[in-house]
Amino acid sequence: MRSNASLRCCDTEESGGADDINDSSAHFGTNDNPNASEWLALVVDKTEKAHLEWVAEHGYTKWRELPVEVVRLPLVDLSTAAVLSWRWDTDEADHPSRNIVSAILVAKKMGFRYLFIDVISIDQRLTGDALLERVVEFSTLYRTIPVIAAYDRIGADFKTTIRRPWISSELQAYRRNPTRIIYASHNDQGAFRGRTWFYGGPDESKSNFAFPLVAQRVWTTNFATTIIMVLRGWITMASLSDLSRIMPAYAPALTAAYDKMSRNDYLLAAAMLAQTEPMVTDIVNDDSDMQNIYHPGEEKLTSFRFVKTVSTMKQDSWDIVIGDGEHEVIVGSWTSRHNFYFNDAYYCRLTVNDKTEHAICCMALGMTESEFESYLERKKALQTSLSRMEGEDEVFSKIEVVTVDLEQGRCYNDQDHSPVPPVAAVESLH
């Protein structure tokens, strides 16, 4: 495998620069509350558009010179702060980040005083594992406090953006957030009205807008869809080793796979481990057109073999095998479904079985039985901890969609698109 690339906070191939504020980004635990933490946050009502233009002029290296304050968590009042999940868009020469501007406008509309943004809350001078640990710690905010999401990007495919590894991970983190999820759309992507997905019928209340629909799709599938898209080259990932942080329950197996396997075998192993999680559907593509007809056996693999079992006019199926001869184990199956008479019935299924995890860990990666048992115990403990954080309510988070007019500095709600009064809410960004 290639060596690790430095982590880009959020989901990007851009990097932040050094900060002039000398603090440690986050402080965890106190005697009275071991779950307490402190994070640097943007002070929304003190931030003007000129501030963001200045940051852009300096190459987005001076985020912490914006109006910021240290905020202690857990929040006493959840209406005072939100955390931003965003698609980095800091590469436009003539405009500051549209997603940051949109998020601030929406934060003002909703009355939030503070906005946690990764490039501010996480010290960008950190590198390697230290930076990655902060990113993982920061991700806990998506589960517990209000979230503003902003993934629109001019010229980009929205559904592909949503499946980018870190964005998809953040989406999964806030799927059962009990507070508020607000989507800020400046390019009519997340706020697009109309059907954009074929598989996984949406809740009726979510079907009017693109983002709630695609979010529900992510929430009802596992991370395998994103990994398969990386395997196919449809989306990129700055460092493939980051999967061990995005999928922490499987970190020991993924770390070993990264060291021992080829790129393609590593990604297929990660996708199969992801599929061992409970899910609504085992379909691993989002659209239903012909370009989805694919199977990983087309890639060069050394740890896995694809053995065809079915070939008809409507589908092809393969067993996925580890080992040879007496030591051969079927660890899953792949089905490519096609209907040559209609262009609306193309999909792929990745199915695993009760031997998958053991065979990958012990046969392919060389874990001993005792190491595998320790791995399972660690995995169960971490999954239990995350389940407690999500609570017992299995209902997905409700999403509010807000359209942002950057030219006018106005926000429109998701019902009748009546404008929010601009004077108090957004005038400070002009």
N, C-alpha and C positions, 0 to 999 in steps of 0.2 A: 504493500500500500504506500501511497505517497505520504510525505511528512505532513504534520499538522500545519494548517494555515492559521493565522491569528483570527480570533473570533470577531465577527462584525456584529455588534449588539443589534438586536432585532434581526430582520431577515434581509441581508444586503451584502453587497460586495464593496461597500464604501466603509471607511473607517473614520472615527472621530479623532480629534487632536488633543493636545494637552490642555489641562484646565489651570486656571490661576488660583482656584480655591483649594486650600490645603486641608482637606478633611478625608475621611475614610469612606465616604459614600453612604454607608449604612452601619448602624450599630445594633447588635442583637442582644436581647435578653437583659433583664434587670432582676434584682432580688425579689421585687414585688410582682413581677410579671415576666416569666421566662420567654413568653411569646412576643414581647414588645420589641419594636424596632424603630429606627429613625431613618428617614430618607430625605434627601434634598428634593424640593418640589418647586415648580414654577409658580409664582404668585400671579394668578390670572388677571386680576383687576388692575395690576400695575404694569402689565405687558402691552406694548403698542406694536403696531406693524413695523414701525421704524426700528425697534429692537431686533426683530427677526431679519430685516433687511441688512442691518449691521452685522449680524452673525453670518449671514450668507456672504457678505462682502469679505469677511475674514475666513472664508473657506470652511465654515461650520466647525471651527476649532475653539470657540469661546462661548460655549453654551452656558457655562456657569457664571458668566458676566451678565446674564439676563437677571431680572428681579427674581430672586430665589430665597427660600427659607427652609430650615430643617423642620420637618413635620413628624410627630411621634404617632406611631401606630400601636395598638388598634385605635381607630378614630372614635372619639366620643360622639361625634355627630357625622353620620355617613353622608350628609348633604354638603359637607364642606370640601370634599376632595374626590378626585377621580384619577384613574390611571389610564394612560394612552397605549393602545395597541395600534401600530401604524406600519404602513408600507413606506420604507425610506424613499424619499423623492427629493434629495438634496443636490441633484445634478443639473437642474435647470439654471442656466446662466442669468436669465432675466427675471427670475421670480424666486422669492424664498419658498421653502417647503410648503406646498399647497395643503398637504395633510396636517401639518402643524398649525398653519393659520386657520384651517377649517376647525380643528379640534379646539383651539382657543375660542373661536367664535361660539361654538356649541357650548363650551364650558361656561362662558359668560351668560349665554341664554339660560342654561340650567342652574345658574347661581353658584357654581363651584368656585371656591376661592383658590384652591390649589390643584395643580395638575402634575402628576408624576409622569415623567418622560424618561425613557431609558438613558438617553444621551446626557441628561442632567443628573438623574438619580444615581447612575452608575459611573464611577470614576473612570474616564476614558484613558487615563494613564496606565491602568492595569493591563496586563497582558496574560496570555496563556490560561492556565487553570484558574488563576486568581480572578481574572475577568469573567471566565465562564461560571465560576461559583456565584459571583454577584448576579449574573444574568438569571441563574436558576433561582436564587433567593428572591430576586425581583419578581419572578413569575408567580410567586405566591399571592401577590397583590391582585392578580386577575381573578382569583377565586373568592375574594372577600370584600372588595370595595367596588363602587361604581366604575364602569369601564366605558371609555369613549374609544370607538374603533374607527380607523380611517385608512382604507386600503385603495381608494380610487387612484388611478394613475393614467394620465393621458397617453394613449397609444398602446396600453398594455391590455392583455386579456384578463378580465376580472377573475374568472374561475381559476385560471392558472396562478394568479397572484394569491388567491385564498389558499391554495394547496402548497405554497412555499413552506419549507420545513418549520421555521420559527413562527411564522404567522399561523400555520395550522396548529402548532403546539399551543400557542396562546389562545386560539379559539377553543380548543379542547379544555383549557384551564378554566375558562369562564362559562362553560356550557351550563353549569348549574349555580352560577353566581346568584345569590338571593336578593341582590340590590337592584341595580339598573345597568342595562347594556344599551348604549346609544351609538348609532352609526352616523358618522358625518360624511356626507357625499357631496363632493364639489364637481364631479365630472359625470353625473347621472349614471354611474355604474352600480354602486350599492343601492341607489334609489331608483334604479330602472324598474318600470312597471311592466311586467310581462313574464312569461315562462322562460326560464333559462336552463332548466334541468329536466332530464327525462326520468331518471330512476329516483325512487324515494319520494313518494307523494307528500307535498307539504301540508302542514296544518293550515286550515283555511285562513286563519288570521295572519299567516305569514306569506301567503302566496302573492300578495300585491307588489312586493318589492324583492329585488334580486338578492340583497345581502341576507335577510332572514332565511331565504330559501337555500342559499348555498351554505349558510352556517348550519342549518339543520342537516344538510347532507353530510357535512364534516362530522357533526355530532353523532350521526347514526352509522358511521363507518369507523374503521380503525386507521392507524397511521400508515398502513400498507399502501393505500392509494398514493400518498405523497411519495413514498419510497419507490414505488414502481415508476412514477413519473420521473424521478431522479435517474433511475436505471435506464429509462428510455431516452434520457437527455432532454426531456420536455421542460424541466426546471433544473436549476443549478443549486449547488450547496457549497459554500466557501470551504468548509472542512467537513468531510464525511464522518470524521471521528466524533463530531458533535452529536451524533445520534445517541450516544451513550448518556448525554445530558437531557436530550429531548425525551428519551425513553428510559428514565432512571431505573425502573424496576428490572430492566434487562441489561443494565450497565456491565456487569461482569462478563456476560456472554458477548455483548457487542464489542467490548474492549478487546477480548481475545480474538474475535472474528476479524476485527480491523487489523490486528497484528499478523494473523495467520492466513487470511483468505485474500483472494484477488478482489478487485473492486466489485465485479459483478456478483461473485459468490457472497460477498459481505452484504451487499444490498438485498439480495434474495433472502439470505438468512434473516436479516432484520425485518423484511416484509413478512416472513412466515412467523417469526416471533410475535410481531404486532398482531397477526391474525389469531393468536391464541387468546387474545382478550375477548370478552363478550361483545357482541355486535348485533345490529339489526339485520344487516345484509353482508354477504361475503363477496359482493360485486366490487371490483377494485378499479373501475373507471366511472367517470361522472357523466360523460355524454354518451350518446347512443348511435353515433355514425360509424362509417366503415373504418375510419382511421384507428378505432379502438381495437381492431382485430390484431392481436399480438400475443406472443407468449415468450417468457424469459428464456426458453430453450433456444431462441434465435441468437442469444448472446453467447459469448465464449464463457463456459463454466467448467470448473475442475472439481468442485466439491459436490455438485448436484448433477443428476441426469434426468432428462425428460423422456419418458417412454410413452409413446402414443397408444391409447387404449380405445378411442372412438374416433371415427372419421365419417361424417355424414354431410348431407347438404345443409344441415342446420347448425352443426357444431363439430368441433374437434376437441378432444380431451387427452390429457397426459397425466400419468402418475409422476410424481416428483420423488426421486430415489436418491438415497445416500448409501454408499458402499457398493460392493459387488458380490455376486455369488451367494454363499451361505450367510454372509454378513450384510446382505442387502436389506434395507428398510425403506418402505414407502412412507414418506413423511407428509405427503399432501397430494393435492391434485390441482390441475389448472384446466379450465374450460374456456374456450373461445367460442362464443355463441354468435351465429350469423344467420341472416335471413336475406338471401339474394334478391328477393322479390320486393322487399321494403327497406327503406333506409332509416329505420327507426328501431331496429332490434339487434344492435351489435353491443355485446358486452363481454367482459371477462370475469371469471370467478377464481379466486384463490382460496382453496379449502385446506385446512390442516386437520390433524387427528391427534389422538392422545399419545402418540409416539414422537410427535414433531420436536418438542422442546428437548426431550432427553436425547434423541438422536443427534440433533444439532450440537448440543452442548458436549455430549460424551463421545460420540463417534467422530464428528467433524472437528471439534475443538479440543478434544482430549481431556475433558474434565474427568476426575475420578468420581465414583459414586458419592463419596463423602462431600466432595466439593460441590457436586450437583445438589445434594440435600441442603447444604449451607446456602447455595444460590437460591433455592426455592423458598427457604425460610426468610431470607432477606427480602425477596420479592414480595412475599405475602405480607410481611410487616410494613413495607413501604406502601403497598396498595391499600392496606387497611388504614394507614395514616391519611392517605389522600382521600379515601372514602369518608372518613370522619370529617375532613375539612369540607367536603361537598355536602355533607348531611345526608339524611335519609330520603329527602324529597327527590324523586327521580324525574320530576318535571323539568324540561329544559327552560333556560332563561328566556324571558320575554325581551324582544328587541324593539327599540324605538328608532325610527329612521328620520333623519333630519337632512334636508337639502340645503346646501350652503351656496349662496351666490357671492363669489369672491369679489366680483366687480362692484356690487352694491353693498357688500358687507352685511348681508342679511341672511337669516336662517328661516327655513320653512318647515313646519311640522309635517308628519307623515300621514295626516288625515286629509285635510283640505288644502294643504300647502298655503295657508294664510301666513303672511310674513309676521315674524316676531318684531315688535317695535324696535327700531334700530338704535335709538338714541342711547338708552341706558345699556343695552345689551352689547352693541358692537362698535359704537362710534370710536372707541379708543384704539381700534385697529386701523384707523385711517389717518 
